[in-house]
Amino acid sequence: MRQRLFIGAMFGVFLAVTSAAVPAHAEFKFAYVDVQRALNECDAGKRAKADFQGKVTTLEGRLQRQQNEPMDVGFARSIDDSLAGPSPEQRRAEVQQARG
């Protein structure tokens, strides 16, 4: 009950402060920035875009080289085994040991 009373009092104080701070006929202005246009038109935006494109190209090349490399079969098998989890026989053995 005290918590609700405290929250109500804080809300009342908040309303009193905000209504006193804003004049009755305040004029609100709204502005926005077209980020795409800013990137395309300013020099810093053009440089940033070119740098980013260079990094993307570099990473795409590295990824393509990695995809073209033959994968170590033993490594791939160990990944498959770790993702598959225990075999049904291993699960049965674990259950029997737990009951055991």
C-alpha positions as CSV (number, residue, x, y, z in Angstrom):
1,M,0.0,0.0,0.0
2,R,2.8,2.4,0.8
3,Q,4.5,1.6,-2.4
4,R,1.4,2.6,-4.4
5,L,1.0,5.8,-2.4
6,F,4.7,6.6,-3.0
7,I,4.4,6.0,-6.8
8,G,1.2,8.1,-6.9
9,A,2.9,10.9,-5.1
10,M,6.0,10.7,-7.4
11,F,3.7,10.8,-10.4
12,G,1.9,13.9,-9.0
13,V,5.2,15.6,-8.4
14,F,6.3,14.7,-12.0
15,L,3.1,16.2,-13.4
16,A,3.4,19.4,-11.4
17,V,7.0,19.9,-12.4
18,T,6.4,19.2,-16.1
19,S,3.3,21.3,-16.4
20,A,4.9,24.3,-14.6
21,A,8.0,24.0,-16.9
22,V,6.1,24.1,-20.2
23,P,4.2,27.2,-21.2
24,A,0.5,26.8,-22.1
25,H,1.1,27.7,-25.8
26,A,4.5,26.1,-26.4
27,E,5.5,25.7,-30.0
28,F,7.0,22.3,-30.9
29,K,9.3,21.8,-33.8
30,F,10.1,18.5,-35.4
31,A,13.2,17.8,-37.5
32,Y,14.8,14.7,-39.0
33,V,18.0,13.8,-40.8
34,D,18.1,11.7,-43.9
35,V,21.1,9.6,-43.1
36,Q,21.4,8.0,-46.5
37,R,21.4,11.5,-48.2
38,A,24.0,12.7,-45.6
39,L,26.2,9.7,-46.3
40,N,26.0,10.2,-50.1
41,E,26.6,14.0,-50.1
42,C,29.2,14.8,-47.5
43,D,32.9,13.9,-47.9
44,A,33.2,12.1,-44.6
45,G,30.2,10.0,-45.5
46,K,31.7,9.1,-48.9
47,R,35.0,8.1,-47.3
48,A,33.2,6.0,-44.6
49,K,31.2,4.3,-47.3
50,A,34.3,3.5,-49.4
51,D,36.1,2.2,-46.3
52,F,33.2,0.0,-45.3
53,Q,32.9,-1.3,-48.9
54,G,36.7,-2.1,-48.9
55,K,36.3,-4.1,-45.6
56,V,33.3,-6.0,-46.9
57,T,35.2,-6.9,-50.1
58,T,38.2,-8.1,-48.0
59,L,36.1,-10.2,-45.7
60,E,34.1,-11.7,-48.7
61,G,37.4,-12.7,-50.3
62,R,38.6,-14.3,-47.1
63,L,35.4,-16.2,-46.6
64,Q,35.5,-17.4,-50.2
65,R,39.0,-18.7,-49.7
66,Q,38.0,-20.5,-46.5
67,Q,35.0,-22.1,-48.2
68,N,37.2,-23.4,-51.1
69,E,39.8,-25.0,-48.7
70,P,39.3,-28.7,-48.2
71,M,38.1,-29.4,-44.6
72,D,40.0,-31.8,-42.4
73,V,37.8,-34.9,-42.4
74,G,38.7,-35.8,-38.8
75,F,37.8,-32.3,-37.6
76,A,34.5,-32.4,-39.5
77,R,33.7,-35.8,-38.0
78,S,34.5,-34.6,-34.4
79,I,32.1,-31.6,-35.0
80,D,29.4,-33.9,-36.2
81,D,29.9,-36.2,-33.2
82,S,29.8,-33.3,-30.7
83,L,26.6,-31.9,-32.3
84,A,24.8,-35.3,-32.5
85,G,25.1,-36.0,-28.8
86,P,25.3,-39.5,-27.3
87,S,24.3,-42.5,-29.3
88,P,21.2,-44.5,-28.3
89,E,23.4,-47.3,-26.8
90,Q,25.3,-44.7,-24.7
91,R,22.0,-43.3,-23.5
92,R,20.7,-46.7,-22.5
93,A,24.0,-47.4,-20.6
94,E,23.7,-44.1,-18.8
95,V,20.1,-44.8,-17.8
96,Q,21.0,-48.3,-16.5
97,Q,23.9,-46.9,-14.5
98,A,21.7,-44.3,-13.0
99,R,19.1,-47.0,-12.0
100,G,21.8,-49.3,-11.0
